[in-house]
Amino acid sequence: AGATLDARGCSRHFDIAFGGTLELDRIHLINGGAQASGGSVKVRHGGSLRATESSVEDSSVVSLDGAAYGGAIDASNELAV
């Protein structure tokens, strides 16, 4: 079963800083929203994300200058799915 986290399009769910680690197990992220990148999760350089039996749905980013990427997850470093 797991848990569902709904950001209602107002923000990203998680922003993982340098040296930070986030482990998700059976977590469902929905309706994330951010500017430029990482609609649900942004993994900054030096951070890591491990997701097991988890999902990301209906998340998006809004372009600030014509460039937008990582509508669900923006991982500039490590990502284990």
N, C-alpha and C positions, 0 to 999 in steps of 0.2 A: 504494500500500500504506500507508505511513505507520506511525506507532507508536501503541500503545494504552497508556494510563496507567490503572491500576486502583487506586482509593483504598480499596477493600474496605469502603466505608461508614464508615470511621474518621475521615475529614476531607475538607475540600474540596481540590481540586487546586491552585488558585491563588487568592491574595488580592492584588489589584493595588492598591497604595497610591497616595496623592496624587502625581501627576506620573509615575507608572509606566506603562509600555506593555508589553503582552504580545502577541506575534504568534504564532499557531498555524497551521501549514501541514501538512495531512494528519495531524492528531493526533486521536485518539479517546479521549475521557474517559469512563470508566465507573465506576459505583458510588461517586459522591461523596456525602458526607453532612456536614451542618453544622447548627448551631442557628440558628433564626430566618430566615436568608436565604442564598442563594448556595450551593447544595449542591455544585456543582463549581467555580464561579468567582464571586468577589465583586469587582466593579469599584467601588472607592470613588471618591467625588467627585474629579475631577481626574485620574483614571486612564483608560486606554483599552485596549480589547481588539479585535484584528482576527483573525478566524478564517476561513481559506480551506480549503475541502474538508475540514472537520473536523466532528466530531459529539460530542454529549453524550447519554449513555444511562444510565437507571436511577440517577439521582441524586435526592436528596430532602433536605428540611429537617425539623427537629423544632421544634414550637412551644414557646416558653418561657412565653408568656402568652396563648395563644389566637390569636396572629397569626404566620403564617409565609408567606413568599413567595419567589419565585425559586428553585424547587426545583432548577433546573439552573444558571441564571445570574442574578445580581442585579447590574444595571448602573444605578447612580444617575447616571451621566454619559454617556460615549460608548461606543457599541458598533457595530462594523462587521462585518457577517457576509456 
